């Protein structure tokens, strides 16, 4: 029986780890977590915020997916979007999911990320 999502794996091109660290740590506010040595030899990096883990694996001939993406729940979404914008990350709002505030952004290698927060009937985030 499935119990939870352990992590989401995204791909990235060789040599992109410094840009990924800057984005996921400095912009998104995640913490880099160590990879096991046998996996660290492959490159890439892992990040965590609370129970959320994103693993960035190195892929030769990388091309970012056009539609596939993780959906990440956030609190105080307007402030979080303002943080991303102030740090140079793109923010594109989308109001097509009833009961949610949400926006999309991209990491430095073009991976699409969705950020969302449920809203109360008053229209403010929970």
C-alpha positions, -999 to 999 in steps of 0.1 A, spaced: 0 0 0 13 35 -9 19 57 21 35 89 9 58 104 -18 94 100 -7 109 124 -32 106 138 -67 135 133 -91 142 160 -117 169 159 -143 196 185 -150 225 188 -175 261 180 -165 279 207 -146 248 225 -135 251 218 -98 264 253 -88 234 270 -104 210 244 -90 224 249 -55 220 287 -58 184 284 -69 171 256 -46 190 269 -15 191 307 -20 159 313 -39 136 285 -27 150 283 8 156 246 8 186 228 24 210 207 5 212 172 19 240 148 13 237 120 -12 250 86 -4 287 83 -17 279 58 -44 252 81 -57 272 113 -52 298 100 -77 271 104 -104 268 141 -98 236 160 -91 223 172 -57 194 166 -33 174 193 -15 149 192 14 124 216 30 103 199 58 90 166 44 96 177 8 127 163 -10 137 171 -46 165 151 -62 183 166 -92 200 139 -112 225 145 -140 213 135 -175 235 137 -206 216 153 -235 192 169 -209 160 186 -221 136 200 -196 101 185 -197 75 209 -211 45 198 -189 58 174 -162 65 191 -129 63 187 -91 34 205 -74 47 220 -41 24 232 -14 34 265 2 21 288 29 19 326 24 20 321 -14 20 358 -22 50 365 0 68 334 -14 61 346 -50 74 380 -41 106 364 -27 112 344 -60 106 375 -81 129 397 -60 156 370 -65 152 369 -102 131 338 -106 102 338 -130 67 337 -115 37 330 -137 3 331 -119 -24 306 -130 -60 308 -117 -73 277 -134 -74 254 -103 -105 261 -82 -99 266 -45 -62 273 -49 -38 302 -55 -9 289 -77 20 299 -98 47 283 -119 84 290 -120 114 275 -136 148 265 -121 180 276 -139 180 246 -162 143 249 -172 126 225 -149 90 236 -144 78 239 -108 43 245 -95 36 262 -62 2 262 -47 -18 270 -16 -54 261 -8 -77 291 -3 -106 297 21 -138 311 8 -125 345 17 -99 341 -10 -69 342 13 -45 313 17 -49 289 46 
